């Protein structure tokens, strides 16, 4: 999936990935997609809740070999 921005939080533990995500979406324009890379398993729970709470669209999420990828679209 195509993304306009990438946020690499691999190697970081909760709450750092979400704190960086919160900061990163400020630089994303409406309608753009942010790709987030993570290794913290808690992001599987936290990222969807973050998106739901703040009104972002979680387009897709995937996990493989202890690595998680999220594609988040900022609301237009």
C-alpha positions, -999 to 999 in steps of 0.1 A, spaced: 0 0 0 13 35 -9 20 60 19 29 96 19 49 95 52 67 68 72 71 66 110 96 40 122 91 32 159 108 -2 158 126 -10 190 106 14 211 82 3 238 49 17 250 41 46 253 68 59 229 53 46 196 20 62 203 36 95 215 56 96 183 25 88 162 6 116 179 34 140 170 38 126 134 2 130 124 5 167 129 28 168 98 4 148 77 -20 167 55 -57 158 53 -62 128 31 -26 116 32 -15 82 45 11 76 72 28 42 73 39 32 109 64 5 116 65 -10 151 79 -40 171 59 -34 203 30 -59 204 9 -34 224 6 -13 192 -18 -40 179 -43 -27 206 -32 9 209 -30 20 173 -66 10 164 -79 27 195 -58 58 188 -73 60 153 -108 55 165 -106 80 193 -90 108 171 -110 101 139 -82 87 117 -89 59 94 -68 27 99 -67 15 63 -48 -17 70 -26 -34 96 -3 -63 92 21 -83 114 50 -106 105 80 -118 124 75 -96 154 71 -65 133 38 -46 128 29 -22 100 -1 2 101 -14 25 73 -33 54 88 -52 80 67 -57 114 82 -94 125 78 -102 149 50 
